[in-house]
């Protein structure tokens, strides 16, 4: 019998002045994700996204707008995950860099036309971004 875990994440799609989006790759992963992370108990989705931007990239404050929601199911070994990811969007005019020394993190600005071939996780992120959806479930 498999274990079951809930994952709640707040993430941000940052867009620079050139219209490119920021994605990050952590540690030895071979895929790209949005900046963001785990929602803490009693924390709002908005506060989660703000805190994660500050912790990961040193971005203190930005105007966040709701972009969409991803509901994702996946399995790793004997654990089945149900992930809920709230995605915000924001303009970024500052230099971004990894601010967590305990995590190896690569940051990359990606033009919209490269999203179709970029190795993204979770997989529902691609249709959410390319098709401008507000909800995507797999």
Secondary structure, 3 states (H helix, E strand, C coil): CCEEEEEEEEEEEEECCCCCEEEEEECCCCCEECEEEECCCCCCHHHHHHHHHHHHHCCCCCCCEEEEEEEEEEEECCEEEEEEEEEEEEECCCCCCCCCCCCCEEEEEECHHHCCCCCECCCHHHHHHHCCCCEEEC
